[in-house]
Amino acid sequence: MNSLGDNISKEITPLCERKLFLRDWDEAVGQFLRLEIGDQWLQVKMSCGSIEFPIASIEAQILAKDLEGLSGRSIAILKTDSAERPIVVRVLKEGLA
């Protein structure tokens, strides 16, 4: 017989593996873990989940540049409705994420 904890642990996906889908003016806030760059996608792994963008997109270009050197830092990623700047990254003061 399994305990309740055993059943729950099998159903929980680690937060950084959950895919986040940002709409305009949605913001993801958490610790930036790493950037994974594949042939087709750029994936941002954060403590709150992961965000993907096509590798050729302006969002992927902005994220690759703006996230450089920020591993382990608390950040916020904001999806905007601006064609020139559709994604904004900001570094948070420690303890805010």
C-alpha positions in Angstrom: 0.0 0.0 0.0 1.4 3.4 -1.0 1.2 6.4 1.3 -0.4 9.6 0.1 3.0 11.2 -0.2 4.1 8.5 -2.6 1.1 9.1 -4.9 1.6 12.9 -4.9 5.3 12.8 -5.6 4.7 10.8 -8.8 2.3 13.4 -10.1 4.4 16.5 -9.4 6.5 17.9 -12.2 9.6 19.9 -11.1 8.8 23.6 -11.4 11.7 24.3 -13.8 10.2 21.6 -16.2 6.8 23.2 -16.4 6.3 25.2 -19.6 5.1 28.7 -19.2 3.2 30.5 -22.0 3.5 34.2 -21.7 0.8 36.4 -23.3 1.3 40.2 -23.7 2.0 41.8 -20.4 2.5 38.5 -18.5 5.6 38.3 -16.4 7.6 35.2 -15.2 9.5 35.8 -12.0 12.0 33.4 -10.5 15.6 32.4 -10.3 17.3 32.1 -13.7 18.8 28.6 -13.9 20.1 28.2 -17.4 19.6 28.9 -21.1 19.3 25.9 -23.4 19.8 26.6 -27.1 18.8 23.9 -29.6 18.5 23.8 -33.4 14.9 25.2 -33.4 14.3 26.6 -29.9 15.8 28.7 -27.2 14.6 27.6 -23.8 14.9 29.7 -20.6 14.9 27.5 -17.5 13.8 29.3 -14.3 12.7 28.1 -10.9 9.1 28.9 -11.8 9.1 27.1 -15.1 10.6 27.2 -18.6 9.8 29.5 -21.5 10.5 28.7 -25.2 10.9 30.8 -28.2 11.8 29.9 -31.8 15.6 30.3 -32.2 15.2 32.8 -35.1 12.7 35.0 -33.1 13.6 38.5 -31.8 12.6 37.2 -28.3 15.3 34.5 -28.5 17.9 37.0 -29.6 17.0 39.4 -26.8 17.0 36.7 -24.2 20.3 35.2 -25.3 21.9 38.6 -25.0 20.2 39.9 -21.8 20.5 36.7 -19.8 24.3 36.3 -20.3 26.0 36.0 -16.9 22.8 36.0 -14.9 22.6 32.4 -13.9 21.5 32.0 -10.3 20.1 35.5 -10.1 16.5 36.5 -9.5 14.9 37.9 -12.7 11.6 38.8 -14.2 10.8 38.2 -17.9 8.0 40.4 -19.2 6.3 39.7 -22.6 5.1 43.0 -24.1 3.1 44.0 -27.2 6.0 46.0 -28.7 7.3 44.9 -32.0 10.7 46.5 -31.3 11.1 45.1 -27.8 8.6 42.1 -27.3 10.5 40.8 -24.3 12.1 42.6 -21.4 14.4 41.1 -18.8 15.1 42.8 -15.4 17.3 41.7 -12.5 15.5 41.8 -9.2 16.9 42.7 -5.8 17.8 39.6 -3.9 14.8 38.1 -1.9 12.1 39.4 -4.3 11.7 36.3 -6.4 
